[in-house]
Structures are given as structure tokens and as C-alpha cells.
Amino acid sequence: MSTELVAFGVSALALGIGVLMAGRRLYPRLDVPEDAESTLQLLTAMIAGVLLLTGLGLVLVGLFT
């Protein structure tokens, strides 16, 4: 078990969840057109997805090495 990989994985998971939560609270307060808001939501979802998948991968690799 690699403690460093697990720790980085958990931090990436927490950061991904934090990005999703922050976006959810921030989007209703923005004064942007509808198409720009949908683009921002897609970009946020992609960034959060990468963070979540990376975090999950690091945790799994860290647990099984």
C-alpha cells in the first residue's frame, strides 16, 4: 500500500467534489447568456470528471501496490 498515492487520490477526489459544489452555488449568481452558462457547466463537469477519475485511479493504484 502506497500511502502517498492514496493521499493524493483522496485529495483529488475532494477537489473534484469541491469544484462541483462550487459550480453549483456559483452558476445561479452569474449574469451570463444561456449558451455561455451551458459552456461553463460543461467545462466544469469535464474538469471535475478528470479530477474524480484521477483521484479514483490513484486510490486504487495506491491500495493495490
N, C-alpha and C positions, 0 to 999 in steps of 0.2 A: 504494500500500500504506500503510495506516494502522497504524503501529506500536503506538499506544495501544490500538486496538481488539483487535489480535492479543494484546497483553499481557493485557488484561482478560479476553479469551476463554480464554486458556491458564490464567489464574488461576482462572476459574470452573470450567473442566474439572477442574483439580487439586482444587479444593474439593469438587466433586461426587463425585469418586473417593474423596476423604478421608472424606466423610460415609458413603459406602457401606462403606468399610473399617472405620471406627469402629463403625458399627452392627453389622457382622458380628462384631466382637470383643466388643461390649458386651451384645448380646442374651442370650447364654447365661448371663451373670452376674446378670441381673435376676431378682428374685423377684416376678414379677407373674403374674396369671392368664393363661391361654392366649388369651382374647379380647382382653385389653389388649395382650398382646405382638404379636398379629397386627395390631392397630390401629397400634401403634408402628412395626411394619415397613412397613405401607402408607404411613404418613406420611413415614417416612424415604425410602422409594422415590420418593414424589412430590416431595419436596424435592430429592433427588439428580437426579431426572429433569429438573426445571426448571433446575437448575444446569448439567447436562450439555448440554441443548438450547440454553440461553442462551449457554454458552461456545462451542459449535459454531457457532452463528449469528454470534456476534461475530468468531470467527476467519475465517469465510467472508466476512463483510462487510468485515473489515479487509484481507483478502488481495486482494479484487477492487475496492477503491476507490482 
